[in-house]
Amino acid sequence: MNTEINTPSLGPLIAKGRTAEVYAWQDGQIIKLFYAWCPPQWAQQEIAIGRVMATLPVPTPKLIDTMEVDGRSGIIYNRVIGPSMLKLATSKPWLLSSMAQQLAELHTEMHKQQGTGLPSLRASLATTIQHVEDLPPDLKASVLHLLEGLPDDTALCHFDFHPDQVLITANGPVILDWMTAHQGHPLADVARTSIILKVSQVPGAGRLQRAIVDLWRRLFYSAYIGRYLELHSGVSMAEIETWMVPVAAGRLMEKIPGEQAPLLDFIQSHLAER
């Protein structure tokens, strides 16, 4: 179904992201509306992924329908109630370590599922890196060569997994926003989470706020990666950091303010060590 409705039918705005807004919809439902500038393929991709996710035992909102609102692509999901893991870990600092460890445990359970029907993470990452304009040709060639030598897999990977993508509900944690889901190697997914926790910025933050955020990120990441390595005794930090190089290169494509310099520094320093 794809029905045209008017904006006044929407409920209150619940959340805003870089590509979409989320509004209350009918009882027990929300509608995710992509911004008008977003290509229609993005919504189509998320719908296709939502159908795959419906077949897997992963805690995630159920896709109900699609709809167009004032020319904007919309997807209706069942509504999940609860604070985000990020909100809990920042508003109640004593929960930071347990929240970070729970993120690692959720990541581990996710990777036990197969991503059959989803695009290849390594192939998608290679294509993205090839189109990154901010990566000098010599670095790009080195990153692609490194990626080519990394192992592949078919595990379910979220590829944008961080504490703001998890809601803590009365029935347990629920994972949001599978638009970037792929099948691939679990460590590529862990590397993406690692990069996000290491370099993500708070827009417009002053020096003091940046310092506080940096401290919070270091503490959260330390607890997250420590628990992940504890659960995976055969995995080394060096393996994760190797995956972080092509993942960081791919993230350059997103052109997120404040991230370009630290991403390039990370790529250059780690390639120099090899």
C-alpha positions as CSV (number, residue, x, y, z in Angstrom):
1,M,0.0,0.0,0.0
2,N,1.2,3.5,-0.7
3,T,-1.3,6.2,0.2
4,E,-1.0,10.0,0.0
5,I,-2.0,11.9,3.2
6,N,-1.6,15.4,4.5
7,T,0.9,16.5,7.1
8,P,-1.7,17.5,9.7
9,S,-2.6,13.9,10.1
10,L,0.8,13.3,11.8
11,G,1.2,13.1,15.5
12,P,3.9,14.8,17.6
13,L,7.5,14.7,16.4
14,I,9.3,12.1,18.4
15,A,12.8,12.2,16.9
16,K,15.0,13.7,14.2
17,G,18.0,12.2,12.4
18,R,20.2,13.0,9.5
19,T,18.0,11.4,6.9
20,A,14.5,11.3,8.5
21,E,12.0,12.4,11.2
22,V,9.9,10.1,13.3
23,Y,6.3,11.1,14.2
24,A,3.6,9.5,16.3
25,W,1.1,7.7,14.1
26,Q,-2.0,5.7,15.1
27,D,-2.2,4.0,18.5
28,G,0.9,1.9,19.0
29,Q,2.6,3.0,15.7
30,I,5.1,5.6,14.5
31,I,5.9,6.8,11.0
32,K,9.5,7.4,9.8
33,L,9.5,10.1,7.2
34,F,12.5,10.6,5.0
35,Y,13.4,14.2,4.1
36,A,12.4,15.3,0.7
37,W,16.0,15.4,-0.5
38,C,16.5,11.7,0.2
39,P,16.4,9.4,-2.9
40,P,13.4,7.1,-3.0
41,Q,15.8,4.2,-3.1
42,W,16.7,4.8,0.5
43,A,13.2,4.0,1.7
44,Q,12.9,1.1,-0.7
45,Q,16.1,-0.3,0.7
46,E,14.9,0.0,4.3
47,I,11.6,-1.7,3.4
48,A,13.5,-4.6,1.8
49,I,15.7,-4.9,4.8
50,G,12.7,-4.7,7.1
51,R,11.2,-7.7,5.4
52,V,14.4,-9.7,6.0
53,M,14.5,-8.6,9.6
54,A,11.0,-9.8,10.1
55,T,12.3,-13.4,9.5
56,L,15.0,-13.2,12.2
57,P,14.7,-13.5,16.0
58,V,16.2,-10.1,16.6
59,P,14.4,-7.5,18.8
60,T,13.5,-4.7,16.4
61,P,10.3,-2.7,15.6
62,K,8.0,-4.5,13.2
63,L,7.5,-2.9,9.7
64,I,3.7,-2.4,9.2
65,D,3.2,-0.4,6.0
66,T,4.6,2.3,3.7
67,M,3.1,5.7,3.0
68,E,3.8,9.0,1.2
69,V,3.3,12.2,3.1
70,D,3.5,15.5,1.2
71,G,5.9,13.8,-1.3
72,R,8.1,12.3,1.4
73,S,8.6,8.5,1.7
74,G,7.3,7.1,4.9
75,I,7.5,3.8,6.7
76,I,5.2,2.8,9.5
77,Y,6.5,0.7,12.4
78,N,5.0,-0.5,15.6
79,R,5.9,1.9,18.4
80,V,8.5,0.9,21.0
81,I,8.5,2.8,24.3
82,G,11.6,3.3,26.4
83,P,14.6,5.6,26.8
84,S,17.6,5.1,24.5
85,M,20.7,3.4,25.9
86,L,22.6,6.7,25.2
87,K,20.1,8.7,27.3
88,L,20.4,6.2,30.2
89,A,24.2,6.1,30.1
90,T,24.4,9.9,30.0
91,S,21.7,10.9,32.5
92,K,22.6,8.1,34.9
93,P,26.4,7.8,34.8
94,W,26.4,4.9,37.2
95,L,24.8,2.8,34.4
96,L,27.4,3.7,31.8
97,S,29.5,0.5,32.2
98,S,26.5,-1.8,32.3
99,M,25.0,-0.2,29.3
100,A,28.2,-0.4,27.3
101,Q,28.6,-4.1,28.3
102,Q,25.0,-4.8,27.2
103,L,25.7,-3.2,23.9
104,A,28.6,-5.7,23.4
105,E,26.3,-8.5,24.4
106,L,23.6,-7.4,22.0
107,H,26.2,-7.2,19.2
108,T,27.4,-10.7,20.0
109,E,23.8,-12.1,19.8
110,M,23.1,-10.2,16.6
111,H,26.1,-11.7,14.9
112,K,24.9,-15.2,15.6
113,Q,22.2,-14.6,13.0
114,Q,22.8,-15.0,9.2
115,G,22.3,-12.0,7.0
116,T,20.9,-14.0,4.1
117,G,19.2,-11.7,1.6
118,L,21.2,-8.6,2.6
119,P,23.9,-7.0,0.5
120,S,27.6,-7.9,1.1
121,L,29.2,-5.6,3.6
122,R,32.7,-6.0,2.1
123,A,31.5,-5.3,-1.4
124,S,29.5,-2.3,-0.4
125,L,32.4,-0.9,1.6
126,A,34.8,-1.4,-1.3
127,T,32.4,0.5,-3.6
128,T,32.0,3.3,-1.1
129,I,35.8,3.7,-0.6
130,Q,36.3,3.9,-4.3
131,H,34.0,6.9,-4.4
132,V,35.5,8.8,-1.4
133,E,36.8,12.1,-2.7
134,D,38.7,13.1,0.5
135,L,41.0,10.1,0.4
136,P,44.3,10.6,-1.5
137,P,44.8,8.1,-4.3
138,D,47.8,6.4,-2.6
139,L,45.9,5.9,0.7
140,K,42.8,4.8,-1.2
141,A,44.8,2.1,-3.0
142,S,46.4,0.9,0.3
143,V,43.0,0.8,2.1
144,L,41.4,-1.2,-0.8
145,H,44.3,-3.6,-0.8
146,L,44.0,-4.1,2.9
147,L,40.2,-4.7,2.6
148,E,40.7,-7.2,-0.1
149,G,42.9,-9.3,2.2
150,L,40.4,-9.3,5.1
151,P,38.1,-12.3,5.7
152,D,34.5,-12.3,4.7
153,D,31.5,-13.8,6.4
154,T,27.7,-13.9,6.2
155,A,26.8,-12.7,9.7
156,L,24.0,-10.2,10.3
157,C,25.6,-6.8,10.6
158,H,23.8,-3.6,11.6
159,F,26.7,-1.3,10.5
160,D,25.5,1.7,12.4
161,F,25.2,0.2,15.9
162,H,25.7,2.6,18.8
163,P,23.9,3.4,22.1
164,D,21.4,5.8,20.5
165,Q,20.2,2.9,18.3
166,V,19.0,0.8,21.2
167,L,15.9,1.5,23.3
168,I,15.6,0.0,26.8
169,T,12.0,-1.2,27.1
170,A,10.1,-3.0,29.8
171,N,10.5,-6.2,27.7
172,G,14.2,-5.8,27.1
173,P,16.4,-3.9,24.6
174,V,15.1,-3.2,21.1
175,I,17.5,-2.3,18.2
176,L,16.4,0.5,15.8
177,D,17.2,1.6,12.3
178,W,18.5,-1.3,10.2
179,M,18.8,0.8,7.0
180,T,22.5,0.0,6.8
181,A,22.2,-3.7,7.5
182,H,24.4,-6.1,5.6
183,Q,25.8,-9.6,5.7
184,G,29.5,-9.7,6.5
185,H,32.2,-10.2,9.0
186,P,31.3,-9.5,12.6
187,L,34.5,-7.6,13.2
188,A,33.7,-5.1,10.4
189,D,30.5,-4.3,12.4
190,V,32.4,-4.0,15.6
191,A,34.9,-1.7,13.8
192,R,32.1,0.5,12.7
193,T,30.8,0.8,16.2
194,S,34.4,1.5,17.4
195,I,34.9,4.3,14.9
196,I,31.5,5.9,15.8
197,L,32.4,5.8,19.5
198,K,35.8,7.2,18.9
199,V,35.2,10.1,16.4
200,S,31.5,11.1,16.5
201,Q,31.0,14.8,17.3
202,V,28.3,16.9,19.1
203,P,27.3,19.7,16.7
204,G,28.0,23.2,18.1
205,A,29.6,21.9,21.3
206,G,32.0,24.2,23.2
207,R,35.4,23.2,24.5
208,L,34.1,22.0,27.9
209,Q,31.3,20.0,26.4
210,R,33.6,18.4,23.9
211,A,36.0,17.4,26.7
212,I,33.1,15.9,28.7
213,V,31.8,14.0,25.6
214,D,35.3,12.7,24.9
215,L,35.7,11.4,28.4
216,W,32.3,9.7,28.2
217,R,33.1,8.1,24.9
218,R,36.4,6.8,26.1
219,L,34.8,5.2,29.2
220,F,31.9,3.8,27.2
221,Y,34.1,2.4,24.5
222,S,36.5,0.9,27.0
223,A,33.6,-1.0,28.7
224,Y,32.1,-2.0,25.4
225,I,35.2,-3.3,23.7
226,G,36.4,-4.9,26.9
227,R,33.2,-6.9,27.2
228,Y,33.2,-7.8,23.5
229,L,36.8,-9.2,23.8
230,E,35.8,-11.1,26.9
231,L,33.0,-12.8,25.0
232,H,35.3,-13.5,22.1
233,S,38.5,-14.9,23.5
234,G,39.8,-15.7,20.0
235,V,39.6,-12.1,18.8
236,S,42.4,-9.6,19.3
237,M,42.2,-5.8,19.4
238,A,44.7,-5.8,16.5
239,E,42.1,-7.6,14.3
240,I,39.4,-5.0,15.1
241,E,41.8,-2.1,14.5
242,T,42.7,-3.6,11.1
243,W,39.0,-3.6,10.1
244,M,38.7,0.0,11.5
245,V,41.0,1.3,8.7
246,P,38.6,0.5,5.7
247,V,35.6,1.3,7.9
248,A,37.0,4.7,8.7
249,A,37.7,5.3,5.0
250,G,34.1,4.4,4.1
251,R,32.8,6.8,6.8
252,L,34.6,9.7,5.1
253,M,32.0,9.4,2.4
254,E,29.4,10.7,4.9
255,K,31.2,14.0,5.3
256,I,30.1,14.5,8.9
257,P,31.4,17.9,10.2
258,G,34.3,17.5,12.5
259,E,35.1,13.9,11.6
260,Q,37.2,14.2,8.4
261,A,40.5,15.1,10.1
262,P,40.4,12.5,12.8
263,L,39.4,9.8,10.4
264,L,42.2,10.6,8.0
265,D,44.7,10.7,10.9
266,F,43.5,7.3,12.0
267,I,43.8,5.8,8.5
268,Q,47.3,7.3,7.9
269,S,48.7,6.3,11.3
270,H,47.5,2.7,11.1
271,L,48.6,2.2,7.5
272,A,52.0,3.5,8.5
273,E,52.3,0.9,11.2
274,R,51.7,-2.0,8.8
